[in-house]
Amino acid sequence: MVHRRLFEDLKEHLLNKEYSIITGARQTGKSTILKQLETYCRQMEIPVVFLNLENKTILAEMNENPLNALKFIPEPGKKTVALVDEVQYLDDPSNFLKLLYDEHSGQIKVVATGSSAFYIDRQFKDSLAGRKKLFQLHTCSFDEYLLLSGKSDLSEEKKHLLKNANFKSTFIDYLRIEWESYMIYGGYPAIITEPDKQEKINRLKEIRDSFVKRDILEAGVVNETAFYNLFTILAGQTGNLVNVNELSSTLRIKNETVTNYLNVMQKCFYIALIKPYYRNLRKELVKMPKIFLLDTGLRNCLLNNFQPLAERTDKGELWENTVFRILADKSNVDGIQYWRTSGGNEVDFILSDIAEIKAVEVKYDKEHFKINK
């Protein structure tokens, strides 16, 4: 069984009084990781119960009274881990979690998955302050991609390459093939484990047309066509500045609507907007952000472009977006910025949430690097 990297963090947090809330885009594997936690708890003889709120009977019980959750505790007197899947289906999920925490945290530890609709609810932010820790589950990293696709030998080879700069690998061409596939089809688990390329594309289209649609309906988006058109434009502008005025003019919708849609896309974990790095915070807050998608497969699906890298005109942008995705796994997205001067000098990424600020410049072809000595 392949465990995502987040599994270890969640396992450690089981000992913490705070509730664990798992957020992330749809289809990233939140329910799967709950099932794996259930298996772990049973192996460790930790009392555990799995409450799937897609089950209408269980949902009705929880809505009737949050304390009904205590009836499902298998061993009264022992603290139980309650794994609550799709907590946003509750009429009042914030009250459900708050009541159980405030009155029965000695009996029950909740680990819950929640959609973006639940995550952006103000009541969730306000009423659960100090009672929960958020864990974000991205689509798979390249290491997780290799493990899920059954290529653990290449994962080990990659680790060896990173540790030994002078090491010459006989598997480097195989790693390049997998890296290109990861860039083109992305890191959704169901896409990784699907061997057929056309079926990968079909499943990505299902995510684009079905699961994204569910998110925007829950977020109250009225003009679905404008939302998808904006999403497609942004996919074609990865790594570029986001100019709300231009987007508003192009789509013939209000600036406020564009800003709202951008916010929805961020809260649904589809895009990230990174801010410029300035010593002067006031300047930083008024400059335009750069746009990146949090999964390159979804990006390519929006553009309907699954061509090999050698045939693509956007391979530089795709490469930069993939590097951003790697950095997002290693650093908080809020700690990734870019630097640009009025004279046109630019550094693609500034990592500012680490002890020593680092600059990262991204080029697909090494011939494009200009090193000043």
C-alpha positions, 0 to 999 in steps of 0.5 A: 500500500502506497502512503502519501507523504501527508499520511505521516503528518496525520499519523503524528497528529493523532496524539494531538488534542486539536482536530485534524482537518484535511482540505484540498481539491476534489479527487486528490485522495482525501477519502483514501487517506482516511481509510489508510488512517483507519487501517493504521488505527486498527493495527495499533489497536486504537479505537476508531470509527469511520463516519461517511457522511455520504451515508444518509442515515449517518448524516441524519443522526449527526444533524439531529444532534452532534452528540450522536457521534458518541453512540458510534464509539466502539469502546466507551471509556477509551478515546476514539479516533472518529474519521469523518468523511465529507464533513461539509454535508452537515447542516452546521459542520462548524457547530458539530466540531466545536461542540464535540471538541469543547465538551468531549475532546477527552472521548473523541479525536476527530479527523475530518475531510472537508470541501472548499465550500466548508473551508471558506465558510467564515463560521469554520474559521471563527468558531474553530480557532485553536481547535483544529489544524489544517492539512492540505492534500495536493495532487501527487508530487513526482515522488508520489507519482513514481510510487503510485505508478509502481516505479519505486526503483526509479524513486530510489534512483532519483534520491541517489541522483540528488545525493550524489551530484557526480553520479551517472545513472543508467536509468536517467532516460527512464526518469526523463520519460516519467517526468515528461508524463508527470508534466503532461498528465499531472498528479491526480491519483486516478490519472497516475494509476490509469495506464492508457493515455486516452483514458487519462485524458478522459478522466482529466476531462471528467475532473474539469467538467464534473468536479470543478462544476460541483465546486463552482456551484457550491461557491455560488458562481452564477455565470458558469461560462465566464468562470470556465473562460477565465479558468482557460485564459489563466491556464494559458498564462501560467507564470504571467502577471494577472491583470484584473482590468484586462481580464474583465475587459476580455470577458466583459464582466466586472472587475469584482466578478473576476476577483471573486472567481479568482478567490474561488479558484484559490479556495478550491485549490486549483490555482495559486497567486504568488505576490512580488517580493519587496522590502516595502510591504505596502508596495508588495500589496499593490503589485500584480500577482503571478498565476500558477495552476496546482496541477499541470494535468488540469492545466493541459486539459483546460488548454486541450493540449497533451502534446509531447514536450518536443512539439509544444510551444508552451514547454517553458511555461509548463516547465515553470509551472511544474517547478512551482508545483515542486516548490509548493510541496516544500514550502508554504505557497504564501512563502513563494514570491517573485521579484521584478524591477521596473527595468525588466529584471526578474527572478522567477521565484523567491523563497522567503519563508525559510531561514535564508532567502533563496532565489530560483530561476527557471529555464527549460533550455540551459542555453537560456541561462545568463550567468553574471560573473 
